[in-house]
Structure formats: C-alpha cells, structure tokens
C-alpha cells in the first residue's frame, strides 16, 4: 500500500469520527521508508479522534500499521489540534 493510500485510509476514518469533517486535514511525510501521517482537526474534534484513554487513536494506528505492514513500510499517526496553513 502506498503512502497516499495510507493517508486516504486515515483521512476516511478521521472524517467519519469528526463533528466537522470539512476541517479535517491529513498530511503525510515520507522519510526513508517510514511515513508520518498527521491529522489536523478542529480543537473540539481532537478529543473524539483520541478517544477515551487514547483507544480511538490506538485503533486508527493499529489499522494504519497493519495496512503499512503489508507494504513493508512503517507508519506513525499523530493528531494535531490546528489545521495547517494553506
């Protein structure tokens, strides 16, 4: 699975969970076979994306990690509370 498809997977999950899906932005950064996926959301949606005791973000990381493992890649998913400047 390519980094773009990993980004799309995380984007779909994040938008489904967010109250304001239009403000969700997902950015990927590749570096030597490892991918960092940053999820930017409205401050009120960050808590929903993280979930109680971090369970929701842990599940998102697990799913992204399993998808990345099939492509022999490493992936990290992080949630940020401010949308990136365009």
NUVEX-656636 format. One line per 2 residues: number of its first residue (from 0); their letters; for each residue x negated, z negated, y of C-alpha. Coordinates in steps of 0.001 Angstrom, whole numbers, plus 524288, in hexadecimal, padded with zeros to 5 digits. Example, Ala and Ser with C-alpha at 12.3 -4.5 7.8 and 13.67 -1.06 7.14 Angstrom:
REM residues 2
0> as> 7CFF4,7E188,7EE6C; 7CA9A,7E41C,7FBDC
***
This chain:
REM residues 86
0> xx> 80000,80000,80000; 7FA80,803C4,80D29
2> xx> 7F91A,7FA8A,81895; 80428,801A2,81F8C
4> xx> 80D5E,7FF42,81422; 8096B,7F0EF,813CF
6> xx> 80C8F,7F036,8224B; 819CB,7F696,81FD0
8> xx> 81CC8,7ECCE,81500; 819C5,7E126,81DCF
10> xx> 8210E,7E798,8291D; 82D4F,7E930,820DA
12> xx> 82CF8,7DB0B,81C56; 82A7D,7D5BB,82A09
14> xx> 8354C,7DDBF,8305D; 83EF9,7D97E,825E2
16> xx> 83C1C,7CB29,828C9; 83B8C,7CBB9,837A2
18> xx> 84726,7C93E,84098; 84190,7D345,84A10
20> xx> 83B93,7DDF0,8416C; 838F5,7E6E1,84D15
22> xx> 82E94,7DD61,851D8; 82743,7DD11,844E5
24> xx> 81A58,7E461,8453D; 81136,7E5B6,839C0
26> xx> 802FF,7E97D,83BFC; 7F901,7EC58,83183
28> xx> 7EA48,7EB7B,832A2; 7E193,7F0EC,827DF
30> xx> 7D3D8,7EC1A,825D2; 7CB7E,7EF7B,819EE
32> xx> 7D699,7F042,81023; 7DDAD,7E44E,8155B
34> xx> 7EA13,7E534,81D6C; 7EF06,7DB81,82788
36> xx> 7FD77,7DD0D,82A76; 80213,7D5F8,836A1
38> xx> 81099,7D3DB,838AC; 81477,7D1BE,846CF
40> xx> 82223,7CC76,8493A; 82A2E,7C5EC,853A4
42> xx> 826E1,7B770,85484; 83418,7B378,84EF4
44> xx> 831F0,7BC2C,842FD; 82470,7B701,83FA8
46> xx> 82A40,7AAFE,83933; 83326,7B357,830CB
48> xx> 827B8,7BBC5,82C82; 81F9C,7AFEB,82903
50> xx> 82AD8,7A8AE,82271; 82BE0,79AA8,81E17
52> xx> 81E9D,79578,81A54; 81962,7A36B,81B59
54> xx> 820EA,7A84B,80F9A; 825D1,7B4EB,815B8
56> xx> 8188E,7B96B,81A9B; 8129F,7B558,80D9F
58> xx> 81C65,7BE1C,80695; 8196E,7C963,80FDB
60> xx> 80ADB,7C780,80D94; 80D03,7C73B,7FEE0
62> xx> 814C7,7D3EF,7FEF5; 80AFC,7DAA4,807E4
64> xx> 7FFD3,7D57E,7FF9A; 805D8,7DAAA,7F313
66> xx> 80806,7E7F8,7F936; 7FA17,7E81C,7FE6C
68> xx> 7F474,7E3D9,7F167; 7F9C3,7F00D,7EAED
70> xx> 7F201,7F804,7F4D9; 7E5EE,7EF77,7F30C
72> xx> 7E690,7EA86,80101; 7E6A1,7DD2B,80758
74> xx> 7F147,7DA00,81103; 7F3DE,7CEBD,81A4C
76> xx> 800D1,7CCF5,8215F; 80174,7C4F3,82DED
78> xx> 80D08,7C1E9,836DD; 80B19,7C1BA,84599
80> xx> 814EA,7BD60,84FD7; 812D0,7C761,85A9D
82> xx> 814F6,7D5FA,85986; 808B2,7DE0D,85C02
84> xx> 8078A,7E4EC,8690D; 80A56,7F35F,8687A
***
